[in-house]
Amino acid sequence: MPGLENYLALVGRVDELCARSVAGFAEHIVCKAGCDACCRHLSIFAVEAAALREALAALPAAEADAIREKALAAPEGRCPLLHDGLCLLYQARPIICRTHGLPLLISREGEKSVDFCPDNFRGLTSIPGSAVIDLERLNEMLAAINALYLQSHPGPERLTVAETINPKGLI
């Protein structure tokens, strides 16, 4: 889909960064298929929604319809793309899902700290800066890419995952 080039380039960079962190700390990361406690129903940027819709549209119709049906039956609060502990559109998951569990530099009330899944990085007293993802910087890049996307694809800035895969579509 035209307009997703910048987003897909960012996804590639994020995936590389995440892969380096996972490779460097494999023995300290317990996230795996079926680990889904962080899979909540979120709102995502319009550009991320477009990528999800594109991935859904690329599937055979019966598979896409099955994903939509499962999503409609998702429990409140859980990501509607989560089924039996797995993401139904994993290859197109939003940026936040790609970074879950990994060390993120966050700011809360003016204080910076590193946050990660409490099950990961046990026994480590420190994590090198090269393994930490600056969440504020990442979100700034994603917001800028979304703003560019919206210039040529007008619509809401954010959508929920459920709105994104709604069979009637929103954008």
SULTADA-V833514 format. One record per helix or strand of 3 or more residues. SS is the DSSP state (H for helix, E for strand). FROM is the first residue (numbers start at 1). TO is the last residue. If there is no record, write none. Layout:
ss: [SS,SS]
from: [FROM,FROM]
to: [TO,TO]
This chain:
ss: [H,H,E,H,H,H,H,E,E,H,H,E,H]
from: [5,26,43,46,61,90,95,104,111,129,135,158,161]
to: [24,28,45,57,72,92,99,108,115,131,152,160,165]
